[in-house]
């Protein structure tokens, strides 16, 4: 057993890792003008699969790949919502009600 850990910012590459048996262990966000997500995977032979992917020799079931890609997107958007700062909204009606009630 050759367990390895890999990180990637490429969601397509991440979906491939899921298809070959990798487990998503974490998602980190980096703010550099926008937000960049880094996916961290653990699993057996990930470095070998990564080499096959980069050399164009990787084969996966296309339906499984699409499902893995959608799964990563869902997790990514959920994490982004969790990390988003709460929005401060100014509501003119509420502001006026405060003034009417307490002033």
Residue pairs with C-beta under 8 A, 6 or more apart in sequence:
1 44
2 44
2 45
2 47
2 48
3 42
3 43
3 44
4 42
4 43
4 44
4 45
4 46
4 47
5 25
5 40
5 41
5 42
5 46
6 17
6 22
6 40
6 41
6 46
6 47
6 50
7 38
7 39
7 40
7 41
8 14
8 17
8 38
8 39
8 41
9 36
9 37
9 38
9 39
11 37
11 39
11 69
11 72
11 73
11 76
12 69
13 50
13 53
14 24
14 39
14 41
14 68
14 72
15 65
15 68
15 69
15 71
15 72
16 49
16 53
16 58
16 60
16 65
16 68
17 39
17 41
17 43
17 46
17 49
17 50
18 24
18 41
18 68
18 71
18 72
19 60
19 61
19 64
19 65
19 68
20 43
20 45
20 46
20 49
20 58
20 60
21 43
21 44
22 41
22 42
22 43
22 46
22 49
23 41
23 42
23 43
24 39
24 40
24 41
24 72
24 75
25 40
25 41
25 42
26 39
26 40
27 37
27 38
27 39
27 40
27 75
27 76
27 79
28 37
28 38
28 40
29 35
29 36
29 37
29 38
29 79
29 80
29 83
30 36
30 37
30 38
35 80
37 76
37 79
37 80
39 72
49 58
52 58
